[in-house]
Every structure is written in structure tokens, then in C-alpha cells.
Amino acid sequence: MNQNNVLENVMKWVFFLSAVTSILALAAICYFIFARGIPFIADYGFTDFLFGERWSPTNGTYGIAPMIVGSLYMTLIAMILGIPTGIFTAVFMAFYCPPKLHKILKPATNLMAGIPSIVFGYFGLVVLVPAIRDFARSWGIPTNGMSILTAGIILAIMILPTIISMSESSLRAVPTTYYHASVGLGATHDRTAYRIMLPAARSGILASVILGLGRAIGETMAVVMVAGNQAIFPRGLFHGARTMTANIVLEMAYASGTHQNALIATGAVLFVFILIINSIFAIVKRQGVK
């Protein structure tokens, strides 16, 4: 009994230290980002930095509005393409997929989640960029294929494993009594799946969507390879743009002084975006529980 108590106390402290380490790591990240980002924004001007239309470090101009718009455009395309595809795939795997096929699809989805982002970027560079270039030029649109649309499609593919896996788990977590009760009252299998089971799993599905959104807006390497990376306002789906994450990774290696602080401030803005997304999710989830 004493040995069990000692082991229990040891594990209690292990879990406590793990939690404290996570909190301290998050606090350190926040301090590093905001300690250098906020003073720069205050000196340069919040409006000029956030809504400035030109990014030119050599001229001392640091407006990140084009990058914010580029990030939002690519994320929006990814969510429009990825959310319905992911949810419908999860519904298929939970309620329609034959067991033999599910044994193939489930590991394939999990494997897809482990593919490095640079591999997705290479796929986009080799396959999607030429395809979109040829398609756009067939309609008389001049483009090299590196565009917002290409990046959005790649991001949509990348967020699919998160949405599919979490949504399917949420659907399977719904008590089977819901299904049997609905069918017993005369509802069809399709109606039960979409009108009963899907709404009952909305909390977990919403969580998968928010996590997918967070990955889409924070993705870097794949976007850098296919987005074109022009630090200008997007001129259309078939033209290039630059995201906030791409802006940081492309210039941080040689940045110094004010330029480096501007990039850190860009990271602070991105961090705030993620916090806002998570806060909205927490509010919506709390209202859903009520």
C-alpha cells in the first residue's frame, strides 16, 4: 500500500511539473513575441503597421495589410474547399463506409496527417502549379501558376486529415441510442445520419474546423513554395500573394534591428489572430453546451 502511495505521489508531481512546463513555455513565447513586437508597433504606429499598404524594409516601410489580406484569402479558400470535403468524408467513414474499405481509408488518413508540409509544397509545385497555369492561360489569364488559388488548394488538402479524423471520432462518440431511436421512429438512414447524428456531434466537428483553420492560417513552407510571395495586395485568384508566416520565414534569416522587430511584430499579430479564433471557438462551444 505504501509503495502504491509513493508511486501515486510521484506521478502526481510528474503531471504537475508537465503542466507547469507547458504553461511556462507558453508564457516564454508570449513574452518573447510581445516584448519586442508591441514596442515596435507603438513606435511605428498601429494603424500604419496594420493597415499600411507597402512593405519595403530598405525604405523603412512596414505595412503588413497585403500579408494579412493574403493570409485571409488563402485560408478562406482552404476552408471553403476543405470543410465540406472533410465533414462529408467523415460522415461517409462513420455511417456508409464498408469495413474492408474503412481499414484502408483510416490508416491512409492518419498517414496523410504525418506527411511533412514541404512534401505537400513539392506536390503543389510539381502538379498543381503547372495545371493551374495551363488552365488559367487557356482562359487568357497570364499567370505562372503560383497563386492564391494554388496555395488555397494545398492548404485545403493539408487540413483534411485533422477535420476527417476528429469529425469521425465525434460522430462515433454519439450514443448509438440516438440512431436506433431515430430509425425506430421511421427516419431513413440518410436522414438519421445528417439530421440527428451530425448535429449531435457538432461540438467535436467545430473543434476540428477550428484546428484546421489554425493550421491553415499558420502554415508556412507549403505556402512559400506555391503562393508566389509578392508582398502586394492580391489582384486575383490566379496571381501571387504573401502570407504573414511566409513574410517572416523569407526575411528573418537576414533581418536585423528595426526590420527584425517588424517581423516579430508580424508574428505577434498572427498570434493574436490565433487567440481570437480559439476564443471564438470557446464562446461558440460554451453556447452550444447551454
C-alpha positions as CSV (number, residue, x, y, z in Angstrom):
1,M,0.0,0.0,0.0
2,N,2.8,2.4,0.9
3,Q,4.5,1.6,-2.4
4,N,1.3,2.5,-4.3
5,N,1.0,5.7,-2.4
6,V,4.6,6.7,-3.2
7,L,4.1,5.9,-6.9
8,E,0.9,7.9,-6.9
9,N,2.6,10.9,-5.3
10,V,5.5,10.7,-7.7
11,M,3.2,10.6,-10.7
12,K,1.1,13.5,-9.3
13,W,4.3,15.6,-9.2
14,V,5.3,14.4,-12.7
15,F,1.9,15.5,-14.1
16,F,2.1,18.8,-12.2
17,L,5.6,19.6,-13.5
18,S,4.5,18.7,-17.0
19,A,1.6,21.2,-16.7
20,V,3.8,23.9,-15.3
21,T,6.4,23.4,-18.1
22,S,3.7,23.8,-20.7
23,I,2.5,27.0,-19.1
24,L,6.0,28.4,-18.7
25,A,6.8,27.5,-22.4
26,L,3.6,29.4,-23.5
27,A,4.5,32.3,-21.2
28,A,8.0,32.5,-22.6
29,I,6.7,32.5,-26.2
30,C,4.2,35.2,-25.4
31,Y,6.9,37.3,-23.6
32,F,9.4,37.0,-26.5
33,I,6.9,37.9,-29.1
34,F,5.1,40.8,-27.4
35,A,8.2,42.2,-25.6
36,R,9.7,43.1,-28.9
37,G,6.6,43.3,-31.1
38,I,4.4,45.7,-29.1
39,P,7.2,48.4,-28.7
40,F,7.8,48.4,-32.4
41,I,4.1,48.7,-33.2
42,A,3.8,51.5,-30.7
43,D,6.8,53.4,-32.2
44,Y,5.9,52.8,-35.8
45,G,2.1,53.3,-35.4
46,F,-0.6,50.7,-35.0
47,T,-2.6,52.0,-38.0
48,D,0.4,52.4,-40.2
49,F,1.7,48.9,-39.4
50,L,-1.6,47.0,-39.5
51,F,-3.2,48.9,-42.5
52,G,-0.1,50.0,-44.3
53,E,-0.2,49.0,-48.0
54,R,3.5,48.8,-48.6
55,W,6.2,46.5,-47.2
56,S,9.7,47.8,-48.1
57,P,12.3,47.3,-45.3
58,T,15.0,49.0,-47.3
59,N,12.9,52.2,-47.3
60,G,11.8,51.8,-43.7
61,T,8.2,51.0,-44.7
62,Y,6.5,48.2,-42.8
63,G,2.9,47.8,-43.8
64,I,1.5,44.3,-43.4
65,A,-2.0,44.8,-44.8
66,P,-1.1,42.9,-48.0
67,M,0.1,40.0,-46.0
68,I,-3.0,40.0,-43.8
69,V,-5.3,40.0,-46.8
70,G,-3.2,37.3,-48.5
71,S,-3.4,35.1,-45.4
72,L,-7.2,35.6,-45.1
73,Y,-7.7,34.8,-48.8
74,M,-5.7,31.6,-48.8
75,T,-7.3,30.5,-45.5
76,L,-10.8,31.3,-46.8
77,I,-10.2,29.2,-50.0
78,A,-8.8,26.3,-47.9
79,M,-11.9,26.4,-45.6
80,I,-14.4,26.6,-48.4
81,L,-12.8,23.5,-50.1
82,G,-11.6,21.6,-47.0
83,I,-14.5,21.9,-44.5
84,P,-17.3,20.3,-46.6
85,T,-15.0,17.7,-48.1
86,G,-13.6,16.8,-44.6
87,I,-17.0,16.6,-42.9
88,F,-18.7,14.6,-45.7
89,T,-15.8,12.2,-45.8
90,A,-16.1,11.7,-42.0
91,V,-19.8,11.1,-42.4
92,F,-19.1,8.5,-45.1
93,M,-16.4,6.8,-43.0
94,A,-18.7,6.7,-39.9
95,F,-22.0,5.6,-41.5
96,Y,-21.5,4.4,-45.0
97,C,-18.1,3.0,-45.5
98,P,-17.8,-0.8,-45.8
99,P,-15.5,-2.3,-43.1
100,K,-12.9,-3.5,-45.6
101,L,-12.6,-0.1,-47.2
102,H,-12.5,1.6,-43.8
103,K,-9.5,-0.5,-42.9
104,I,-7.7,1.2,-45.8
105,L,-9.1,4.8,-45.5
106,K,-8.5,5.2,-41.8
107,P,-4.7,4.4,-41.9
108,A,-4.4,6.4,-45.1
109,T,-6.0,9.5,-43.4
110,N,-3.7,9.1,-40.4
111,L,-0.7,8.7,-42.7
112,M,-1.7,11.8,-44.6
113,A,-1.6,13.8,-41.3
114,G,2.1,12.8,-40.8
115,I,3.3,14.0,-44.2
116,P,5.7,16.9,-43.8
117,S,4.4,20.2,-45.1
118,I,7.3,20.6,-47.5
119,V,6.2,17.4,-49.3
120,F,2.7,19.0,-49.8
121,G,4.5,22.1,-51.1
122,Y,6.6,20.0,-53.6
123,F,3.4,18.2,-54.8
124,G,1.8,21.6,-55.4
125,L,4.9,22.9,-57.2
126,V,5.1,19.9,-59.5
127,V,1.5,19.1,-60.0
128,L,-0.9,21.9,-59.2
129,V,1.2,24.9,-60.4
130,P,1.5,23.6,-64.0
131,A,-2.2,22.5,-64.0
132,I,-3.5,25.9,-62.8
133,R,-1.1,27.7,-65.1
134,D,-2.3,25.8,-68.1
135,F,-6.0,26.2,-67.1
136,A,-5.7,30.0,-66.5
137,R,-3.8,30.6,-69.7
138,S,-6.5,28.6,-71.7
139,W,-8.8,31.4,-70.5
140,G,-6.4,34.1,-71.4
141,I,-5.2,34.8,-67.9
142,P,-1.5,35.5,-67.6
143,T,0.0,33.6,-64.7
144,N,2.9,31.4,-63.8
145,G,0.6,29.1,-61.7
146,M,2.0,30.3,-58.3
147,S,-1.1,31.9,-57.0
148,I,-3.6,32.3,-54.1
149,L,-5.7,29.5,-55.6
150,T,-2.8,27.1,-55.7
151,A,-1.9,27.8,-52.1
152,G,-5.6,27.6,-51.0
153,I,-5.9,24.1,-52.6
154,I,-2.8,22.9,-50.9
155,L,-3.9,24.2,-47.6
156,A,-7.3,22.5,-48.1
157,I,-5.6,19.2,-48.7
158,M,-3.4,19.7,-45.6
159,I,-6.3,20.3,-43.2
160,L,-8.3,17.4,-44.4
161,P,-6.7,14.8,-42.0
162,T,-7.5,16.9,-39.0
163,I,-11.1,17.6,-39.9
164,I,-11.8,14.0,-41.1
165,S,-10.2,12.3,-38.0
166,M,-11.7,14.5,-35.4
167,S,-15.1,14.7,-37.1
168,E,-15.3,10.9,-37.5
169,S,-14.3,10.4,-33.8
170,S,-17.0,12.8,-32.8
171,L,-19.7,11.1,-34.9
172,R,-18.8,7.7,-33.5
173,A,-18.9,9.1,-29.9
174,V,-22.6,10.0,-30.3
175,P,-24.6,7.3,-28.4
176,T,-26.0,4.6,-30.8
177,T,-29.3,5.0,-29.0
178,Y,-29.8,8.3,-31.0
179,Y,-29.5,6.3,-34.2
180,H,-31.8,3.5,-33.1
181,A,-34.4,5.8,-31.8
182,S,-34.5,7.8,-35.0
183,V,-34.7,4.8,-37.2
184,G,-37.3,3.3,-34.9
185,L,-39.5,6.4,-35.4
186,G,-39.4,5.9,-39.1
187,A,-36.5,8.0,-40.2
188,T,-34.2,6.8,-43.0
189,H,-30.6,6.0,-42.6
190,D,-29.6,9.2,-44.6
191,R,-31.9,11.4,-42.6
192,T,-30.7,10.0,-39.3
193,A,-27.1,10.5,-40.3
194,Y,-27.5,14.1,-41.4
195,R,-30.3,15.4,-39.1
196,I,-29.6,13.5,-35.9
197,M,-26.0,12.2,-35.7
198,L,-24.3,15.1,-37.4
199,P,-25.9,17.9,-35.2
200,A,-25.3,15.8,-32.1
201,A,-21.5,15.8,-32.9
202,R,-21.3,19.5,-33.7
203,S,-19.1,20.3,-30.8
204,G,-16.3,17.9,-31.9
205,I,-16.8,18.9,-35.6
206,L,-16.5,22.5,-34.7
207,A,-13.3,21.8,-32.8
208,S,-11.9,20.0,-35.9
209,V,-12.8,23.0,-38.1
210,I,-11.1,25.4,-35.7
211,L,-7.9,23.3,-35.6
212,G,-7.9,23.1,-39.3
213,L,-8.4,26.9,-39.5
214,G,-5.4,27.3,-37.2
215,R,-3.2,25.1,-39.3
216,A,-4.2,26.8,-42.5
217,I,-3.5,30.3,-41.3
218,G,-0.2,29.2,-39.6
219,E,1.2,27.1,-42.4
220,T,4.5,28.3,-43.9
221,M,6.6,26.0,-46.1
222,A,4.0,24.7,-48.4
223,V,2.6,28.2,-49.0
224,V,6.1,29.6,-49.6
225,M,6.6,27.1,-52.4
226,V,3.4,27.8,-54.4
227,A,2.0,31.2,-53.4
228,G,4.3,33.5,-55.4
229,N,5.2,35.5,-52.3
230,Q,4.7,39.0,-53.8
231,A,4.3,41.5,-50.9
232,I,1.4,43.2,-52.6
233,F,-2.4,43.1,-52.4
234,P,-3.8,40.1,-54.2
235,R,-5.0,41.0,-57.7
236,G,-7.0,37.8,-58.3
237,L,-7.1,34.1,-57.6
238,F,-4.5,33.3,-60.3
239,H,-2.0,35.9,-59.0
240,G,0.5,35.6,-56.3
241,A,0.4,36.9,-52.7
242,R,2.4,36.6,-49.5
243,T,1.1,35.5,-46.1
244,M,2.3,36.7,-42.7
245,T,4.1,33.4,-42.0
246,A,5.8,33.5,-45.4
247,N,6.9,37.1,-44.8
248,I,8.6,36.0,-41.5
249,V,10.3,32.9,-42.9
250,L,11.5,34.6,-46.1
251,E,13.2,37.6,-44.4
252,M,14.1,36.6,-40.8
253,A,17.4,35.0,-41.8
254,Y,18.9,38.3,-42.9
255,A,16.8,40.8,-40.9
256,S,18.3,42.9,-38.1
257,G,17.4,45.9,-36.0
258,T,14.1,47.5,-36.9
259,H,13.5,45.1,-39.7
260,Q,13.7,42.1,-37.3
261,N,11.4,43.8,-34.8
262,A,8.9,44.4,-37.6
263,L,8.9,40.7,-38.4
264,I,8.5,39.8,-34.7
265,A,5.6,42.2,-34.6
266,T,4.1,40.4,-37.6
267,G,4.3,37.2,-35.6
268,A,2.6,39.0,-32.7
269,V,-0.3,39.9,-35.0
270,L,-0.5,36.3,-36.2
271,F,-0.5,35.1,-32.6
272,V,-3.4,37.5,-31.8
273,F,-5.3,36.1,-34.8
274,I,-4.9,32.6,-33.5
275,L,-6.0,33.7,-30.0
276,I,-9.1,35.3,-31.5
277,I,-10.0,32.2,-33.4
278,N,-9.6,30.0,-30.3
279,S,-11.6,32.5,-28.2
280,I,-14.5,32.4,-30.7
281,F,-14.4,28.6,-30.7
282,A,-14.6,28.6,-26.8
283,I,-17.5,31.0,-26.8
284,V,-19.4,29.1,-29.5
285,K,-18.8,25.8,-27.8
286,R,-19.9,27.2,-24.4
287,Q,-23.1,28.4,-26.0
288,G,-23.7,25.1,-27.7
289,V,-23.4,23.3,-24.4
290,K,-26.0,25.5,-22.9
